[in-house]
Amino acid sequence: MRSLHRFTEPKAFLTQAEPFLRAKEVENALMLGICESARFDDSCYLATVEEDQGVVACALRTPPHGALLTRADRQALELLASDLADKYQDLSAVAGPEPAVGDFARLWAARTGVAAGPAMRMRVFEARRVVQPRLPAGTFRAATEADLPTVSRWAAAFIDEAGLDEPSDPDDVARERIRESSLFIWEDEQPVSMAAWAGRTGRMVRINYVYTPPEHRGRGYASACVASLTQQLLNEGFAQCCLYTDLANPTSNKIYQAIGYRPVCDAAEYNLGAG
């Protein structure tokens, strides 16, 4: 018999859900990272679906972001859709691995009468070792306060190009990443590319905010920056790094695989036509 359990704070949620999430750690990297780093209050949502042998699905939401799901079967998705509808009057988006996220979007559309459709189709990759690319001119370094005007512009451009549901101000994002030493630059006489890490969870860390401005693309800067950051993180003791790519961008999918990233699963974000 399936049952749904809500939690009010991430520690209690992880006590129950972590073994399930760690079983597919890369696939669930984003959910694990959010539980480790996000601030939770009464507006947030944390839930597991369980049966006799334990957890079979999870979901969370930290408004104003959409909901995030794990892999789940139809019965679990129906329970989560019903409970999320009880919690929220509307829901703008949902993300997670395919096919579960697409099935949830269709269930939500049937329940609410709103249109639902894919906003972005993604692939999740992991790297346990780096295949060193042929490095372009330049050096890899941590971003500093002096880089703030540049990386703030780049953060805004990245959010815009990726079509992200990102309510934070790009200046705040850049400043916070510099403060926590999680943002890095490839510099060739001037900054030409950036990459960051986020969501350190146990033996895994996620790469994000990979961006090269148009005038510097096609020269290998992004490959060098991501390869250097990945190697640095593996050298620090992480067993693997992971990242998400937009399947509509074949260039990024190609360059990541060339430096040692391997596909794990497909994921997607769906607009739910509300909020």
Sine and cosine of phi, psi and omega as CSV:
sin_phi,cos_phi,sin_psi,cos_psi,sin_omega,cos_omega
0.00,0.00,0.81,-0.58,0.00,-1.00
-0.99,0.14,0.59,-0.81,0.08,-1.00
-0.61,-0.79,0.51,-0.86,0.01,-1.00
-0.95,-0.30,0.67,-0.74,0.00,-1.00
-0.79,-0.61,0.81,-0.59,0.10,-0.99
-1.00,-0.06,0.45,-0.89,0.03,-1.00
-0.76,-0.65,0.49,-0.87,-0.04,-1.00
-0.99,-0.16,-0.21,0.98,0.01,-1.00
-0.48,-0.88,0.48,-0.88,-0.18,-0.98
-0.92,0.40,-0.47,0.88,-0.01,-1.00
-0.88,0.47,-0.73,0.69,0.02,-1.00
-0.91,0.41,-0.64,0.77,0.04,-1.00
-0.86,0.52,-0.75,0.66,-0.05,-1.00
-0.93,0.37,-0.53,0.85,0.06,-1.00
-0.83,0.56,-0.61,0.79,-0.01,-1.00
-1.00,0.03,-0.64,0.77,-0.21,-0.98
-1.00,-0.10,-0.32,0.95,-0.17,-0.99
-0.86,0.52,-0.69,0.72,0.03,-1.00
-0.84,0.54,-0.65,0.76,0.04,-1.00
-0.90,0.43,-0.71,0.70,-0.03,-1.00
-0.92,0.40,-0.64,0.77,-0.03,-1.00
-0.94,0.33,-0.37,0.93,0.02,-1.00
-0.88,0.47,-0.50,0.87,0.12,-0.99
-0.78,-0.63,0.94,0.35,-0.22,-0.98
-0.89,0.45,-0.67,0.74,-0.02,-1.00
-0.93,0.37,-0.70,0.71,0.03,-1.00
-0.85,0.52,-0.55,0.83,-0.04,-1.00
-0.97,-0.24,0.32,0.95,-0.08,-1.00
-0.85,0.52,-0.67,0.74,-0.05,-1.00
-0.91,0.42,-0.69,0.72,0.01,-1.00
-0.90,0.43,-0.68,0.73,0.04,-1.00
-0.88,0.47,-0.67,0.74,0.00,-1.00
-0.91,0.42,-0.65,0.76,0.02,-1.00
-0.90,0.44,-0.67,0.75,0.01,-1.00
-0.89,0.45,-0.51,0.86,-0.01,-1.00
-0.98,0.19,-0.50,0.86,-0.22,-0.97
-0.85,-0.52,-0.42,0.91,-0.11,-0.99
-0.98,0.19,0.42,-0.91,0.12,-0.99
-1.00,0.01,0.76,-0.65,-0.03,-1.00
-0.93,-0.36,0.64,-0.77,0.09,-1.00
-0.64,-0.77,-0.21,-0.98,-0.10,-1.00
-0.92,0.40,-0.32,0.95,0.02,-1.00
-0.98,0.21,-0.24,0.97,-0.10,-1.00
-1.00,0.10,0.21,-0.98,-0.06,-1.00
-0.71,-0.70,0.76,-0.65,0.10,-0.99
-0.66,-0.75,0.80,-0.60,-0.04,-1.00
-0.48,-0.88,0.51,-0.86,0.17,-0.99
-0.86,-0.51,0.48,-0.88,0.23,-0.97
-0.94,-0.34,0.77,-0.64,-0.12,-0.99
-0.75,-0.66,0.43,-0.90,0.23,-0.97
-0.67,-0.74,-0.18,-0.98,-0.19,-0.98
-0.80,0.60,-0.64,0.77,-0.07,-1.00
-1.00,0.09,-0.02,1.00,0.06,-1.00
0.81,-0.59,-0.37,-0.93,-0.08,-1.00
-0.95,0.32,0.69,-0.72,0.04,-1.00
-0.86,-0.51,-0.14,0.99,0.03,-1.00
-0.21,-0.98,0.40,-0.92,0.03,-1.00
-0.62,-0.78,0.37,-0.93,0.11,-0.99
-0.49,-0.87,0.48,-0.88,0.13,-0.99
-0.54,-0.84,0.30,-0.95,0.14,-0.99
-0.49,-0.87,0.69,-0.73,0.13,-0.99
-0.83,-0.56,1.00,-0.02,-0.03,-1.00
-0.81,0.58,0.57,-0.82,0.20,0.98
-1.00,0.05,0.14,0.99,0.04,-1.00
-0.93,0.36,0.28,-0.96,0.09,-1.00
-0.97,0.25,-0.10,-0.99,0.02,-1.00
-0.99,0.11,0.41,-0.91,0.04,-1.00
-0.80,-0.60,0.76,-0.65,-0.06,-1.00
-0.89,-0.46,0.39,-0.92,0.25,-0.97
-1.00,-0.08,0.02,-1.00,0.17,-0.98
-0.87,0.50,0.63,-0.78,-0.07,-1.00
-0.32,-0.95,0.47,-0.89,0.09,-1.00
-1.00,0.03,0.06,-1.00,-0.13,-0.99
-0.89,0.46,-0.65,0.76,-0.02,-1.00
-0.89,0.47,-0.69,0.73,0.04,-1.00
-0.91,0.42,-0.64,0.77,0.01,-1.00
-0.90,0.43,-0.61,0.79,0.04,-1.00
-0.89,0.45,-0.66,0.75,0.05,-1.00
-0.89,0.45,-0.69,0.73,-0.01,-1.00
-0.93,0.38,-0.67,0.74,0.02,-1.00
-0.88,0.48,-0.68,0.73,0.01,-1.00
-0.90,0.43,-0.68,0.73,-0.06,-1.00
-0.96,0.29,-0.63,0.78,0.07,-1.00
-0.89,0.45,-0.60,0.80,0.04,-1.00
-0.91,0.40,-0.54,0.84,0.08,-1.00
-0.94,0.35,-0.56,0.83,-0.06,-1.00
-0.98,0.18,-0.64,0.77,-0.12,-0.99
-0.84,-0.55,0.67,-0.74,0.04,-1.00
-0.92,0.39,-0.59,0.81,0.11,-0.99
-0.56,-0.83,0.21,-0.98,-0.04,-1.00
-0.60,-0.80,0.82,-0.58,-0.14,-0.99
-0.99,0.15,-0.54,0.84,-0.12,-0.99
-0.37,-0.93,0.30,-0.96,0.09,-1.00
-0.60,-0.80,0.60,-0.80,0.02,-1.00
-0.72,-0.69,0.41,-0.91,0.02,-1.00
0.34,-0.94,-0.04,-1.00,-0.02,-1.00
-0.95,0.32,0.53,-0.85,0.15,-0.99
-0.99,0.12,0.52,-0.85,0.08,1.00
-1.00,0.00,0.01,1.00,-0.13,-0.99
-0.87,0.50,-0.68,0.73,-0.09,-1.00
-0.92,0.40,-0.60,0.80,0.06,-1.00
-0.92,0.39,-0.64,0.77,0.05,-1.00
-0.90,0.43,-0.65,0.76,0.04,-1.00
-0.89,0.46,-0.70,0.71,-0.02,-1.00
-0.86,0.52,-0.65,0.76,0.02,-1.00
-0.94,0.35,-0.62,0.79,0.08,-1.00
-0.89,0.46,-0.68,0.73,0.00,-1.00
-0.90,0.43,-0.68,0.73,0.01,-1.00
-0.88,0.47,-0.67,0.74,0.01,-1.00
-0.92,0.40,-0.57,0.82,-0.02,-1.00
-0.95,0.30,-0.67,0.74,-0.16,-0.99
-0.98,-0.20,-0.32,0.95,-0.05,-1.00
0.99,0.17,0.14,0.99,0.04,-1.00
-1.00,-0.03,0.38,-0.92,0.06,-1.00
-0.96,0.27,0.58,-0.82,0.05,-1.00
-0.69,-0.72,0.70,-0.71,0.01,-1.00
-0.36,-0.93,0.38,-0.93,-0.05,-1.00
-0.92,0.39,0.75,-0.66,0.09,-1.00
-1.00,-0.07,-0.58,0.81,0.01,-1.00
-0.43,-0.90,0.72,-0.69,0.11,-0.99
-0.97,-0.25,0.75,-0.66,-0.15,-0.99
-0.79,-0.61,0.25,-0.97,0.15,-0.99
-0.77,-0.64,0.67,-0.74,0.02,-1.00
-0.99,-0.16,0.77,-0.63,-0.03,-1.00
-0.87,-0.50,0.40,-0.92,0.14,-0.99
-0.71,-0.70,0.45,-0.89,0.11,-0.99
-0.72,-0.69,0.75,-0.66,0.09,-1.00
-0.94,-0.33,-0.19,0.98,0.13,-0.99
-0.47,-0.88,0.32,-0.95,-0.04,-1.00
-0.95,-0.31,0.73,-0.68,0.21,-0.98
-1.00,-0.04,0.96,-0.29,-0.12,-0.99
-0.91,0.42,0.82,-0.58,0.05,-1.00
-0.98,0.21,0.18,-0.98,0.17,-0.99
-0.95,0.30,0.92,-0.39,-0.16,-0.99
-0.98,0.22,0.67,-0.74,0.11,-0.99
-0.98,0.22,0.03,-1.00,0.11,-0.99
-0.88,0.47,0.54,-0.84,0.08,-1.00
0.83,-0.55,-0.05,-1.00,-0.04,-1.00
-0.66,-0.75,0.38,-0.92,0.01,-1.00
-0.98,-0.21,0.71,-0.70,0.00,-1.00
-0.42,-0.91,0.28,-0.96,0.10,-1.00
-0.96,0.29,0.59,-0.81,0.09,-1.00
-0.95,0.31,0.54,-0.84,0.00,-1.00
-0.84,-0.55,0.11,-0.99,0.03,-1.00
-0.82,0.57,-0.55,0.84,0.01,-1.00
-0.90,0.44,-0.38,0.93,0.00,-1.00
-1.00,0.06,-0.08,1.00,-0.16,-0.99
-0.82,0.57,-0.73,0.68,0.01,-1.00
-0.86,0.51,-0.62,0.78,-0.02,-1.00
-0.94,0.34,-0.79,0.62,-0.09,-1.00
-0.95,0.31,-0.39,0.92,0.12,-0.99
-0.91,0.42,-0.69,0.73,0.05,-1.00
-0.90,0.44,-0.68,0.73,0.00,-1.00
-0.91,0.42,-0.63,0.78,0.03,-1.00
-0.88,0.47,-0.67,0.74,0.03,-1.00
-0.89,0.45,-0.68,0.74,0.00,-1.00
-0.92,0.40,-0.64,0.77,0.03,-1.00
-0.88,0.48,-0.75,0.67,0.00,-1.00
-0.86,0.51,-0.67,0.74,-0.01,-1.00
-0.92,0.39,-0.74,0.67,-0.04,-1.00
-0.91,0.41,-0.61,0.79,-0.03,-1.00
-0.98,0.18,-0.22,0.98,-0.03,-1.00
0.90,0.44,0.61,0.79,-0.10,-1.00
-0.98,0.20,0.54,-0.84,0.16,-0.99
-0.99,0.10,0.99,0.17,-0.13,-0.99
-0.83,-0.55,0.98,-0.19,-0.06,-1.00
-0.97,0.22,-0.25,0.97,-0.07,-1.00
-0.96,0.28,0.50,-0.87,0.07,-1.00
-0.95,0.31,0.74,-0.67,-0.02,-1.00
-0.83,0.55,-0.58,0.81,0.06,-1.00
-0.88,0.48,-0.67,0.74,0.02,-1.00
-0.92,0.40,-0.64,0.77,0.03,-1.00
-0.87,0.50,-0.77,0.64,-0.03,-1.00
-0.89,0.45,-0.70,0.72,-0.02,-1.00
-0.89,0.46,-0.68,0.73,-0.01,-1.00
-0.92,0.40,-0.65,0.76,0.01,-1.00
-0.91,0.42,-0.63,0.78,0.05,-1.00
-0.92,0.39,-0.67,0.74,-0.03,-1.00
-0.88,0.48,-0.64,0.77,-0.04,-1.00
-1.00,-0.02,0.14,0.99,0.05,-1.00
0.85,0.53,0.67,0.75,0.00,-1.00
-0.93,-0.38,0.07,1.00,-0.05,-1.00
-0.89,-0.45,0.72,-0.69,-0.10,-1.00
-0.74,-0.67,0.40,-0.92,-0.13,-0.99
-0.76,-0.65,0.60,-0.80,0.30,-0.95
-0.99,-0.15,0.80,-0.60,-0.09,-1.00
-0.87,-0.49,0.82,-0.57,0.10,-0.99
-0.81,-0.59,0.99,0.11,-0.14,-0.99
0.95,0.32,-0.45,0.89,0.09,-1.00
-0.50,-0.87,0.31,-0.95,0.08,-1.00
-0.87,0.49,0.75,-0.66,-0.06,-1.00
-0.80,-0.61,-0.21,0.98,0.00,-1.00
-0.30,-0.95,0.39,-0.92,0.03,-1.00
-0.63,-0.77,0.36,-0.93,0.14,-0.99
-0.42,-0.91,0.44,-0.90,-0.04,-1.00
-0.68,-0.73,0.28,-0.96,0.18,-0.98
-0.92,-0.40,0.37,-0.93,0.05,-1.00
-0.39,-0.92,0.25,-0.97,0.16,-0.99
0.88,0.47,0.74,0.67,0.10,-1.00
-0.91,0.42,0.87,-0.49,-0.02,-1.00
-0.70,-0.71,0.98,-0.19,0.03,-1.00
0.89,0.45,-0.92,-0.40,-0.08,-1.00
-0.99,-0.16,0.25,0.97,-0.08,-1.00
-0.72,-0.69,0.47,-0.88,0.05,-1.00
-0.57,-0.82,0.54,-0.84,-0.08,-1.00
-0.96,-0.27,0.67,-0.74,0.08,-1.00
-1.00,-0.09,0.71,-0.71,0.08,-1.00
-0.47,-0.88,-0.11,-0.99,-0.03,-1.00
0.76,0.65,0.71,0.71,0.09,-1.00
-1.00,0.08,0.87,-0.50,-0.07,-1.00
-0.48,-0.88,0.70,-0.71,0.16,-0.99
-0.78,-0.62,0.80,-0.59,0.01,-1.00
-0.89,0.45,0.48,-0.88,-0.12,-0.99
-0.78,0.62,-0.61,0.79,-0.07,-1.00
-0.94,0.34,-0.22,0.97,-0.01,-1.00
-0.92,-0.39,0.12,0.99,-0.06,-1.00
-0.98,0.20,0.35,-0.94,0.05,-1.00
0.99,0.14,0.21,0.98,-0.04,-1.00
-0.89,-0.45,0.08,1.00,0.05,-1.00
1.00,0.04,0.14,0.99,-0.05,-1.00
-0.92,0.40,-0.70,0.71,-0.02,-1.00
-0.90,0.44,-0.68,0.73,0.04,-1.00
-0.85,0.52,-0.70,0.71,-0.01,-1.00
-0.90,0.43,-0.66,0.75,-0.05,-1.00
-0.92,0.38,-0.73,0.68,-0.02,-1.00
-0.93,0.36,-0.66,0.75,0.03,-1.00
-0.88,0.47,-0.67,0.74,-0.01,-1.00
-0.92,0.39,-0.66,0.75,0.02,-1.00
-0.92,0.39,-0.68,0.73,0.02,-1.00
-0.87,0.50,-0.72,0.69,0.01,-1.00
-0.89,0.46,-0.64,0.76,0.02,-1.00
-0.88,0.48,-0.68,0.73,-0.02,-1.00
-0.93,0.36,-0.63,0.77,0.06,-1.00
-0.91,0.42,-0.62,0.79,0.04,-1.00
-0.91,0.42,-0.48,0.88,0.02,-1.00
-0.97,0.26,-0.16,0.99,0.07,-1.00
0.89,-0.46,-0.03,1.00,0.06,-1.00
-0.95,0.31,0.66,-0.76,-0.01,-1.00
-0.97,0.25,-0.50,0.87,-0.04,-1.00
-0.40,-0.92,0.44,-0.90,0.17,-0.99
-0.90,-0.43,0.50,-0.86,0.05,-1.00
-0.72,-0.69,0.30,-0.96,0.06,-1.00
-0.38,-0.92,0.33,-0.95,0.05,-1.00
-0.95,-0.32,0.66,-0.75,0.11,-0.99
-0.86,-0.51,0.43,-0.90,0.10,-0.99
-1.00,0.06,0.87,-0.50,-0.03,-1.00
-0.91,0.42,-0.27,0.96,0.06,-1.00
-0.98,0.20,-0.09,1.00,-0.01,-1.00
-0.91,-0.42,1.00,0.06,-0.06,-1.00
-0.90,0.43,-0.43,0.90,-0.01,-1.00
-0.89,0.45,-0.74,0.67,-0.02,-1.00
-0.91,0.42,-0.63,0.77,0.03,-1.00
-0.88,0.47,-0.60,0.80,0.00,-1.00
-0.95,0.33,-0.72,0.70,-0.11,-0.99
-0.94,0.34,-0.57,0.82,0.02,-1.00
-0.92,0.40,-0.65,0.76,0.03,-1.00
-0.91,0.40,-0.54,0.84,0.01,-1.00
-0.92,0.40,-0.41,0.91,-0.01,-1.00
-0.97,-0.23,0.21,0.98,0.16,-0.99
0.91,-0.41,0.01,1.00,0.03,-1.00
-0.99,0.14,0.65,-0.76,-0.03,-1.00
-0.83,-0.56,0.63,-0.78,-0.05,-1.00
-0.92,0.39,0.63,-0.77,0.02,-1.00
-0.94,-0.35,-0.76,0.65,0.00,-1.00
-0.30,-0.95,0.23,-0.97,0.13,-0.99
-0.99,-0.13,0.54,-0.84,0.00,-1.00
-0.64,-0.77,0.12,-0.99,0.00,-1.00
-0.36,-0.93,0.35,-0.94,0.22,-0.98
-0.89,-0.46,0.73,-0.68,0.02,-1.00
-0.91,-0.41,0.71,-0.70,0.20,-0.98
-0.98,0.20,0.68,-0.73,-0.02,-1.00
-0.95,-0.30,0.20,0.98,0.18,-0.98
0.95,0.32,0.34,0.94,0.01,-1.00
-0.49,-0.87,0.23,-0.97,0.09,-1.00
0.99,0.14,0.00,0.00,0.00,0.00
